[in-house]
């Protein structure tokens, strides 16, 4: 171990931290004594988040404005962290987006951008800092969705990307546990955030029963605790756990029809 490495401070790196679950995760980790680095494209929102966290008495997060879908994003992140003399002991991959609509109707370029962010970038950043994660016996928290357990006609690419996140994270959990690195995949149900507006969905309150919805703060707390406990999968809320259980036993053909009907309701605002 080099002297330079010894001098680096451990940090929690959080992508997609400018709003929603990502911002809530930044608050949660900071409240539990972690120094946080927040990453997103919207620097103004990140600085506002950093100010909010600093106002609680926690250390002000390091703000890094960056598009993690860039092919060289991991390299640029490492260089930026080196300038601050920090390195990750926890990586939180929260950045992602969805688009509502059938695959043949949605813009193909946007759908591929979804795959690039939700899959390629998440994979890259899960692997890019394994040297420090192993040395510090840290962890990776990947944010998926209960969509990972379900077929997704009407929002096919998004659901498929989250199925990848679930499968990849579970495999990493098994592969890295001998190295002392915890890997947890967080699979929330509906969470009222700006995600729905970007995806083209109507008001979440009209789409899902309250028993399924959770606030971003509550999801963040459960995700944080799950990572600390070394859990493989975290599904916030008993009702959402039931949904994922039913997805394993209900015939796939029936699930497809039910999902298609639900997505039509989303698109019509019903």
N, C-alpha and C positions, 0 to 999 in steps of 0.2 A: 504494500500500500504506500503510495507516494505521500510526501508531506502536503502537497497541494490537495489531494483527496481528503486527508485528515482534517484540513481546515474548512472544508465545505460543510455548510449547514444542511440538515435534512429538511426537505419541504414536501408538501402535498401539491401536486400539479393537477389542476382541474380545467378541462376544456369545456367549451360551451357554457362559460360561467356568467355570461352577461345578464341572464334572466332565468326564471323558472326553476327547475330542479337544480341546475348548475349553480345558480346563485345561492339557493338554499343549502346545497352541499358545502359551498364555501363558508357560509355562516356556521354550519354545524362543525366542520373540521376546526375552524378558528376558535369556536367556543370551547372546544376540547383541547386547546393548547397547541394545535398544529400551526406552523407557519405555512401560509398558503400562497401559491402562485396561480393567478387566474388568467385564463387564455380565451380570447374570442376576437372577433373582427371589430366589435363596437367598443372602441377605447373609452368613449365618454361614459357608457353604461358600466364598464369595468371600473373606472375611477370612482363613480358614484357608489358602487358596491364596496370598493376598498375603503372609502370614507365611512360608510355605514359600519363596517366591521371594526375599523379603528376607533370609532366612537363608542364601541362597547368595551374598550380597554384592551382588546386583543391587538397583536402586532398587525400593522397595516399590510395587506397582501401586496406582493409584487405584481404589477400589471404588465402583461405582455399582449400587445395587439398583434394577432397573427391569424392567418387562414390555414388551418391544419390540413386542408385538402391539398395543399401544395406538395409536390413530390419531395421537396427538400425541407419540409416543415420540421421533421424530427431533428435534422442536423442544425437548423436555425434555432430551434428550441434549446438544444444542448449548448450552443454557443451563447445564447442569451442567459441561460442559467449559470454558465461558467463565469460570465461577467459579474454576476451577483454573488459568486462564491457559494452556490447552493447546488444540490442535486436531489432528485426525487427519492424518497423512501416509500411514497405512495403515488400512484398515477390513477386519476379518475377520468375515464373516458365518457363524457356526457354529451359532447357535441353530436348533433344529429337532427334530421328533419324528415317529415313525411309529406306526401302529396295525395290528396283524395281524388279518385277518378280511376277509370279503367285504363289499363296499360296501353291500349291502342289509341286512346283519346288524349292522354297526357303527353306533354312534350318529351321526346326521347332524351334530349340532352339533359333536361332537368332530372329525369329518372336516373340517368347514369351518374349525375352529380350526387344524387342521393346514395347510390351504391358506393361512390368514392368516399364520401364522408362517413356514412354509417358503418361501412365494412373496411375499406382499404386503410383509411386514416386511423381508425380504431385499432386495427391489427398492427399497423406500423408503430403506434405509440405504446401499445401493450408490450412490444418486443424491444423498443429502442433503448429503454433504460434498465434492462434486466441486470446489467452489471451492478448498478447501485442498489437496485431492489434486493438482489441476492445478498450483497454485502451487508446491507442494513436489515435484512430479514423483514422486508416491508410488504407491500401489497398492491393489488390492482383491483379497482372497482369499475366494472363496465356497466353502463346503463342500457338495458334492453327494454322490454315491455311484456305484458301478458300476451301481446300480439305474437310473441315468439312461439307460443304454444298453439296458435290457431292458423287456419288458412285465411287468406285475405283478398278474396275477389272484391274489386272496387278500390283496393289500396294495396295491390299485390306486391309491388316492389318494396314498399316500406315493411310489410309483414315479413317478407323473405329476408330482408337485411337483419331484422331483429331475431329471426330464427338462427341466422348465422352467429350473431353475437352470443346468444345462449349456448349454442353448440361449441363454439370456439372457447368461450370462457370456462365452460365445464371441463373441457379437455385440458386447458391451461391449469385449472385448479388441481387436477390430478397430476399433471406433469411437474409442476413447480412446488408441490407441497414438501417434497423431500429436500428442497433447497431452502425451506423456511419462508417461502413467498406465498402469501395468502391471495387467492383470486376469488372474487365474489361477483356474481352477476345480479344486478338489481332489476326486477321485473315489475314495475308499478302498473296499476290499472289506470283509469282516467284521472288526470291531474289538470286542474284549471290553470293553464299557462298560455303564453302567446303561441305555443306550438300549434294549437288548433287553428288560429287565424292564418298562419303560414300554410298549413295543410289544406286550407279551403273548407274547413268544417264550420258548422253553425254552432251556436251556444252549447257548450258541453252539458249544461244543466238540462237541456231538452233531449239529450241523446242517451244518457246513462242514469240509472237509479242512484240516489245518493249513497246507497250502501257500497257501491263500487268505487266511488270517488275518494281521493285523498288529497290533502293539501301538499304542496311541494315541500313544506317544512317537515311534515310528518313522514313523507317518503324519504327525505334526506336523513332523518334520525334513524329510521329503520335500516337504511343502507349503511350508514356509519357503524351502527351496532353489529350488523351482519358481518361486515368486513373485520371488525375487531374480534369477533367470535370465530372467525375463520369459516363462516358458512359458505357453501357452494352457491346456493341460489336464495335470494330474498324476494318474497312476493308479499308486499304490504297489504294487509287486510284479509280477514277470513273469507269474505265473499269472493275476492279475487283468487284465493287459493282454490276455492271450490270450482271456479271457472276453469282453471288449468287442470284440475283433476277430471272434470267432465270432458275436457278436450281429449283426454287419453282413452276414454271409454265409449264416447258417442261415435257411431260410425262416421267416417270422414265425409261421405256423401251428404249426410244430414248437416254436418258442421258447415260444409260449403254453402248449402242452401240458406242456412240461418245467417251466416256471415254476409252473404250477398244481399239478403233482405235488409240487414242492419245498415250496410253501406248505402243502399238506396235511400234509406231513411235519413242518413247523414247528408247526402247530396241534396235531398229535397227540403232539408231543414226540419223534418218531422221527427 
